[in-house]
Amino acid sequence: METRELRYFVAVAEELHFGRAADRLGIAQPPLSRTITLLEHRLGVTLFERTSRSVRLTEAGAVLLAEGRRILGSLASAERHTRRAATGRPALVLAAKTGASGELLAKLLDSYAAEPGAVEVDLLLCESQPQRALHDGRADVALLHLPFDTTAGLDTEVLHTEGQIAVLPTSHPMARAPRLRTAEISSLPDLPLPRWPAPDGTYPDGSGIEVHNQMQLFQMIALGRSSAVLPESCRANLPEGLAAVPVLDAPPVTTVLAWPPHSRSRALAGLVRVATSGLSVPRGQSSAR
């Protein structure tokens, strides 16, 4: 199997759409489709179930996706580490969502920097899904938030678990409630919940606005166009004009440190050790979505 074939397959498997995968790869759709068909014939398996309306992974395809991500991530990581070794500047790349986990991230970086033998940590800020940077080799480690992110195929360590709050305009009557339930928030016709992108980049159906990051969401809530259910720690970052109300029945949000299982980096092992050896996470120090 050629690296090019594997890269094409992973793009289609992640997008679940041949057109979007072709755009992502910068090629035309017909050669992409031919490559996938030839790969299936050579392997003797069906990787995708195709209809006129959808593309779905088969069980065999899901196995190849997991293996393909690992292989491509290892290749990209090897290239990056080799180039970095030539510069004499060892470093780790840590991926995180833009605007998320601000103070937790700062505490982690400060604690690690104080360790003997610590290397420089470069930050890769992502609009969403920082786990992709681990799969494609752009990052060595990432801060992820469950249940919003997926940790499939990754090793993880739990850093922090917290409850959730409803974020509303301060002018809304429910903003003065002592507590709310998810059904009350989701039924607000004037403040529909936002729609976040799925792993394939598409948005679910609904009346809520499409959002990419927390800053955009907060602005739309302040304008009275939306509401949201977010981790408790977001309370510390709310701009003027927004209120936070505890949501009693919302599932907890867990922040984890994640990395590829094939990693043998001593620097990464040191960062994980610092993160899991008593790193205190005061209330209101992490955020997700």
N, C-alpha and C positions, 0 to 999 in steps of 0.2 A: 504494500500500500504506500502510495506516495504522500509526502507531506501536503502537497497541494490538494489532493483528494480529501484528505482528512480535514483540512481547513475549510474546504467547500462544504463538506458534510456537517461540520459543527455549526457553521453559519446557518444552514437550512434548519438544523435541529433546534437551534436557539430561537430563530425567527419564526419557525413553522409557517413559512411563506417564501416561495421561491423568488418572487419579485423583490421583496425586502432584502432577502439574503444576497441577491445579485447586486442590488444597490450598495449594500454594506461592503461587498467584496470589490466593487468597482468594475464588474464585468456584465456582459449581456446575460439574459436569462437562459436562452437556448443552450449555450455551452455548459452552463451550470447544471441544467437538467440532464444533459447527456452524460456528464461526469458522474452524477449520482446514480444514474441507471447502469452505467458500466461498472461502477463500484459494487452495486447490488448483484450484478451478474457474476462478477469475479468472486465475491464472497459466497454466493449461493444463498443469500438471504434477502428478505424484504426489510428495508430500513424504515420506510415511510408508508403509511396508508394514505393514499391520495384520493380526494374527490374533487368535484368542480368547485367546492366551497371551502375545503379545509385540507390541511396537511397534519398528520399525527404520527408520532414516533411509534414504531412497533417495540416489542420487548427487546428484540435484537438491536434495534436502533438506540434504545435507551442505554444498553450496555456499551455500545460503541461511542455514544456521546460521553459517558463517564470516562472511558479510557482515552478517547480523543482529546478531551479537555486536559487530562493529566499529561499526555504526551506533548501536546502543543505548548502547554504551560511550562513543562520542563525544558523544551527547546528554547522558548523565549527567555526563560530565566537563565539558562546557560549562556545564551548570547549576551544578555545584559550583564551578568556577573563577570564574564570574560572581558568585556570592554571595560568594566569598572576596575577590574584587577590591573589592567594596563595603565590606568591612571594613578594607581597607588592610593585610591580613595575608597576604602570599604564602606558600605552603607546598606541600610535596609530601606525598602519602600513600603510605607504603610498607607493603605487606602481607607478612606472614610467618606461618609456623605457630607456634602457641603452644608454647613450650619448645624451639624449634628455632633453630639458628644463633645462639645467644646471644652468644658472644664475637666471632664474625665480624661480626654485626650491630652490636655496640657499636664495634668497630674502624672499620667503614665509616662509621657516623654521626659518630664523633669526627673522623675524617679529613676528612669532608665539611664539618663545622661549622667547621673551621679554614681553609677556602677563602674567599677574598674573594668577596663576593656570595652566599654560601650562604644559603638560606632555611630556615625551620623545617621539620623532617620529622616528620609525625605518623605514628604506628604503628597499623596495623590488624592485630590478632592474630586468626588464623583457626584453627578446630579442624582443618581440612584444606582442601586445594585452594585456596590463595591466588590461583591464576590466575583463579578466578571473579571476584575483586574487580577484576581488570584488565578482564575482558570486560564487566562490568556498570557500569564507570565509578566504582566506589567507591575505587579506588586508581590511582596513577600508575605505580607500579613495584612489583615483588615479588621476593622471594627464593624460588626454586623449586629442587627437588631431583630430578634425573634418576637413575633411570628412574621414580620414584614419581609425579611430576607431569608434566603434559603442557604443552608450550610451543607447541602448534599455534596459528598465527595471531599469534604474538608475536615481537618481536625480542629477542635474548638476547646476553649476554656471559658467558663462563665465568669463574668466580672461583676454584674449588677442586675438586679431584678426590681421592677417598680410597677406601680399602678398607673392608671390613665386618668386623664381629665378631659372635660369638654371645653373647647375654646370657642367663645362666642363674643360678638360685639358687646361692649359694656351697656349699650342702649337697649339690648334685648331683655324682655321680662325674665327669661330663664337665667340670665346672667346673675341674678340675685338669689337663686335657689341654693340651699346648703349642699345639695347633692342631686344627682340625676341618674337615670338608667339609660342604657343604649337605645331602647325602644323610643324613649321620649325625644332623643336627639335625632334619630334617623327619621322620625315622623314630622320634622319641622319643614313645612312646605316652602317657607321663605328663606331658609338657610340650608339648602341641600348639602349633604356630605360630599367632599371632593372625590374625584376619580384619579387614582394613581396609576401609572403605567404598569402593565404586566411584564414578566420577563421577556416576552417577545416584542415589547414596545407598543403594543396596542392598548387601548383603554376600554374598560367594561362599559356596557350600556348604562345610561342613567341620565338624570337631569343635572347632576353636580358638575362643577367646573373641572377641567383637566388641569392638573398641577404637576410641576416637575420638582419643586423643592419647597422647603418650609418658608423661606422669605416670600415667595410668590403667594403661598397659601395665607400667610398672616395678612398680607395686603388685601386679599380678596375678602377675608373675614372682616377686617376693619371697614371695608366698603359695604358690608351688609350683603355680600353675595354668597357666603358659604359659612359653614361651621366645621368643626373637626373634633375627632377624638384622638388625643396624642399622649405620649408618656408624661407622667407627672413632672419630670424634670424640665419640660418645656416651659413650665410656669416661670422659671427664672429668666427666660429670654423673651417673654411676651412684651411687645411694644405697647405704647400708650393706646388706649381705646379697645383693648381686648381683655376679657375676663376668663378666669379658669374655675371650673366647677368639678369636683370629684365625680367620677362615674363608678358607681358601686359594682356593676356586673361586667365591666370591661375586662378582658383577659390581661394578665400581667405582661409586661414587655421585658425581655431579657437581653442585655448587651453582652456579646461574646467577642473574644479575640479568636480569629480563624486564620488558618494557614494550610497550604497544600500538604498532604500526608507524606509526600516524598521528600520534603525539605530536610536537609541535614546541616543547616546553617547554625553555627554556634552563636552568632549574634542574635538570630531569631530565638533560639533557646533561652538566651539571657533576657530578652524582652518578655517572653512568656513567663519566665520565672519571676520577674519583677511584678508583672501584672497579677500574678496569682499568689503572691507572698505578702498578703496584708495590705495591698493598695487600697486605702480607704476611699470610698465613694460617697461623700455626703449627699443628703437628699437634695435633688435639684441640680445634679451635676452631669446628667447625660440626656441625650435626646435622640429621637429616631424618626423614621419615615422617609 
